[in-house]
């Protein structure tokens, strides 16, 4: 069973820098790749969720105001 955790790639990258002169084959490339992919996925998910949440009038504290700003007729 495979588990997804954040720390092993970072620990491998730190170990590669401290003990193996920062060689990519020792884990540095693996660490940077996982950090880049994880950051990209996290940023994309965060921006998409924020965009969707901001444009959904049902999730607003003031639904009447949200409907007016969304272009629906007031009242």
C-alpha positions in Angstrom: 0.0 0.0 0.0 1.4 3.4 -1.0 0.9 6.4 1.3 1.4 10.0 0.3 3.2 12.1 2.8 5.0 15.4 2.5 8.2 14.8 4.5 10.1 11.8 2.9 11.0 13.8 -0.3 12.1 16.8 1.7 14.1 14.5 4.1 15.7 12.8 1.1 16.7 16.1 -0.4 18.2 17.4 2.9 20.1 14.1 3.3 21.4 14.5 -0.3 22.7 18.0 0.4 24.2 17.2 3.9 25.8 13.8 3.2 26.2 13.4 -0.6 27.4 16.8 -1.8 24.0 17.7 -3.2 24.0 15.1 -6.0 20.8 14.7 -7.9 21.1 10.9 -7.9 21.3 10.8 -4.1 17.7 12.2 -3.7 18.0 15.9 -4.5 16.2 15.7 -7.8 13.5 13.5 -6.3 13.0 16.0 -3.5 12.8 19.0 -5.8 10.5 17.2 -8.2 8.0 16.3 -5.5 8.1 19.7 -4.0 7.4 21.3 -7.4 4.5 18.9 -8.2 3.0 19.2 -4.7 3.2 22.9 -4.8 1.7 23.1 -8.3 -1.2 20.8 -7.3 -1.8 22.7 -4.1 -1.8 26.1 -5.7 -4.1 25.0 -8.5 -6.5 23.3 -6.1 -6.5 26.4 -3.8 -7.0 28.9 -6.6 -9.8 26.8 -8.2 -11.6 26.3 -4.9 -11.4 30.0 -4.1 -12.6 31.0 -7.5 -15.6 28.6 -7.3 -16.4 29.6 -3.7 -16.4 33.3 -4.6 -18.7 32.9 -7.5 -21.3 30.6 -5.8 -24.0 32.9 -4.4 -25.4 30.1 -2.1 -22.2 30.2 -0.1 -22.4 34.0 0.6 -23.3 35.4 4.0 -25.6 37.9 2.2 -27.4 36.0 -0.6 -29.5 39.0 -1.6 -26.5 41.1 -2.2 -24.7 38.3 -4.0 -27.6 37.8 -6.3 -27.7 41.6 -7.1 -24.0 41.6 -7.9 -24.3 38.4 -10.0 -26.8 40.2 -12.3 -30.1 38.8 -11.0 -33.0 41.2 -10.5 -33.3 42.5 -6.9 -36.3 41.5 -4.7 
